[in-house]
Amino acid sequence: MPHALLPWDQRAELGWVKAFWRTCVEVMLRPVTTFERMSREASVGDSLLFAGLSAFVGYASTWLLYTLFLLAFPYESFPASGSDNETHPALFRGVVVVLFVVCMLLLPLLSMGLTLAVAGLDHLVLKVAGAQGTFRTTLRGHALSQGVNLAGLVPFCSMYVLPFWSLGVRVSAYRSLHGVGWGPAVFGALLIPALTCCIGVGSYVAIMTAILAPGTLKL
């Protein structure tokens, strides 16, 4: 079956906003068909750029909601430690705004770096599972699976829904782009997140056990 152009690959003709929107919608609603028809490779820059934009769109509304809540909080009702009671609330609100701007600028860059690193690990796992595609194929599938972040325009979806949705779409992406079965695709997409969760939970349990051990509570 001949490859169909993905809207993201037609940014010059469609425009950036329309190309990004249409690609996200196709990834969200028709992942199997989309990944089976599209070209398997793209440049590293194109994939990372899509991942960065997806992160911005997915988390911007949630961060904005938190920021508005912190700005509306009645800090004036709390007694100030200094002589000028009006300085501290204004200063705190200024810090909140600065943090929001900095986070919105750094989040896409952090997402691109994380996408590059995790895609590299996924590619090693896929190679062990028998996949024959290149790293650019894995990176393209990993980046495009983040197109579900478009649903992050609804606040809090980015924190509780999108990570799991993205993993499911990533399985379909690896299966179609690398031409492997469902087993290797699941193995390649879920092994690194599963190991990360196990290490994180295990570290937390170890730290809490050490803190709550009877010998550590003695003065």
N, C-alpha and C positions, 0 to 999 in steps of 0.2 A: 504494500500500500504506500503511495507516495506521501512524503512528509508534507504536512500543512503548516503554514507559517503561524507561529504563536503571535498574538497581538503585541507582546513585549518586544518581539523581534521586528516589529513594524512601527517603532516609535517615530521615525522620521515622517511617515505618512499619516499616522493616526494622531500624533501628539502624545506627550508623556502621560498626561492624566488619563486620557481615554485608553491608551495602551495598557497602563498599569491596572486600571479598573477592570477592563475586559479580561485580562489575564487572571486576575484574582477570582473573578466570577467563574471562569472556566475551571480553574483549579478547585474551587469550592464545590461546584455543582456537578461537574463532569470530569473528575480526575482520571478515571480509567481511559476514556476516549481521548482526552486531551494529551495525556502522556504517550499514548500509543501512536498518535498521528504527528506529533511534533518532532523537530530535529533533536537528536540525542545530545549534541554538544553545542556549547556557546563559549564565548570568551570568559575568562575568569572575572574580568571587570564587569561584564553584563550581569553575571550571576550575583556578584557581591552587591552591585548597585540595587538589584531587585530586593535582596535581603535587607539592605539598609532602609529602603523605602517602606518595606513591609513592617519592620520594627517600629518605625516612626508612626505609621498609621495605626498599628495595633495598640500602641501604648499611650499615644498622645491624649486621647480623651480621658483615660483613667487618671493619668498624671494631672491633667487640667482640673479634673473634679476634686482631687485631693488638694491641689493648690488653692482653688477657690474656697474650699472649706477652711484651710489654714488662714487665708486672708480674711475671711468673715468671722473668725473666732474672736470673741470679745476679750482681747488681752487687757484692755483698759480697766476691766473690773478686778484685776489682780493687783495687789499693792506692789509698787516698784521698790527696789532696794536703794535706788539713788534718789537724788533730789528732784530730778526732772521726770515726772510720771509719764509724759507724752513721748519721750525719746525711745523708750524700750519697745513699745508696740510698733512704732513706725520702723524702727530698725529691724525688728523681727520680720515684719511683712516684706521689707526690702530684701532680706536674705532669702525668704521663700520665693520671691519672684526670680531672683538671680539663680537659685538652685533649679527652678523649673526650666529656665532658659538653658542653663548648662547641661542639664539632663537631656533635654530635647536635642541638643547639638551632639552630645557624646553617645547617646543611645544607638543611633545608626552605625557609628564607627565601631562601638563595642559589638553590635550584632554582626557586622561584617567580619570582624576578627574571630568571633565565636563560630560563625558559620564556616569559615575557612578551616578552623582547627577541627571541628566536629566532623565536617565532611571528609577531612583527611583520615580520621580514625574510622569512620564508616567505610571508607574506600578500602582500607586494609582488611576490615572484617568481610566485606563483599568479595575481595580477592580470595580470601581463605575459603569462602563459600562457593567459589567457582565462577564469579562474574568476570567477564572479559572486557568490560568497558573501561574507558580512561577516567582519570581523576576529574577531568572537566565534566564528564557525564554525571558522576556522583555529585559534584558541586552544583550542577544545574538542577538536578532533582531535589537536592537538599534546600537550595534557595527557593525554588518554585513552590515547594511544599509550605513555605511560610506565607504564601498568598492568602491562606485562610485568615491571616491577621486583619484582613479587611473587615471582618466581623468585630474586630476590636474597636470600631467606631461606636459600638454599644459599650458603655463603661463597664469595667470589671470582667468582661469576656476574656480579655487578654491574660488575666491572672488565673482563671479557673477552668476555662474551656479550651482556649486555643492551643496550649501545649499538647494536649491529647489529640485534638483534631489534626494538628500538624503532623504528629507521628503517624497517624493512620494514612494520611495522604502521602507521606514520605514512603511508606511501604509500597503503595501503588506506583509511585514514581520510580523507585529502584527496580521494581519488577518489570515495568515497561521499558525503561530506558536501557537497562542492562540486559534485558531479555532472559531473565532467570525466573524460576518458579516462585510461588508464594513463600515457601519455606526459607530459601536464601534471602529473599527480600525482607521478610520479618526479622531474620537473624541480623542482617546488616543495619536495619533501621533502629532496632530496639536494644541491641546488646549494650552499646555505649551508654544510653540513658539509664538502662537497668543497673549497670555497674556503678554509674555515678550515684544513683539513688541508694544503692546498697552501701557504698562507701560513706555517703553523707549521713545516713541513718546510723550506720555502725559507729562512726566517729562521735555522733551526738550521744549515743548510748554509752560509749566508753567514757566520754567526758563527764556525763551526769553520774555514772557509776563511781568514777574517781572522786567527784565532789561530795557525793552522798555517802561515801564509805565511812564507817564508824571512826577510823583513825584520823580522818581529815577534819572531823568536827571538834576534836579536842583542842582546847586553847593551850 
